[in-house]
Amino acid sequence: MTYPLNPKQLQFFLTAPAPCPYLPDREETKLFTYLAKSDGRELNDMLTSIGFRRAQNISYRPACASCNACKSCRIVTADYQPSRSQKRITRKNQNLIRSVKPAIADEEHYALISKYLCARHISGGMEGMDEDDFAELIEETSVATELVDYRNEQDELIASALIDQLSDGASMVYSFFNPEFAGRSLGKFMIIDHINRAKSSKQPYLYLGFWVQKSQKMNYKDQFTPLQILQGNNWETLGDQHYEED
């Protein structure tokens, strides 16, 4: 795969150190650059392939001085085989109706993410998100982005995922769901569903952001196999010793 730009042509910035959201007693620093509207999609493709992640019109990755626990990760979709627990999750949610729509914020989605943040991330970085913040999260993009919604048989929106379409797959930017339906394991279901979407479209990868083995918030991703992590400049399959079957 070739790209019109080289990372060395971009201007990068470092954030100030801040408390790490994943591991206790550590600080995080991020390296970031801006995605221009004129070539945002090509830049996003290139930067994602070398471990960056998009947030609005910024692409970033960890650049911590004394820690490298955060690893960019992706699923090899053609080789994915669901575990027993993942098959159960699929059966639990087989009555949900999926729809794909443009990345446009509305009151229904804002109400859903507000419930989600209050239940799951009350002390996180997105605490206190208002409607303008939410609109920026969804709509401030210079790449090919979509909202994938899941409704139950009562036509109630219970889950949604913000997805970037890349040249070699899809990237799950952010997903949220109604915590009242926690028994459905909707977060994991959306990953399973997007692996299957990528498979059916013959897309080789589903990008899941960062994997942090010792973080309870992030280590669920190694339940999806085969998982590749970026080690230096190479994507390597995570060893079987990291996987835990239900």
Beta strands, then each sheet from edge to edge (+ up, - down):
strand 1: 13-14
strand 2: 18-19
strand 3: 27-28
strand 4: 30-34
strand 5: 53-55
strand 6: 58-62
strand 7: 71-76
strand 8: 97-102
strand 9: 145-151
strand 10: 157-166
strand 11: 169-177
strand 12: 205-211
strand 13: 227-231
strand 14: 234-237
sheet 1: 1+ 4- 6+ 5-
sheet 2: 2+ 3-
sheet 3: 8+ 9- 10+ 11- 12- 7+ 13- 14+
end
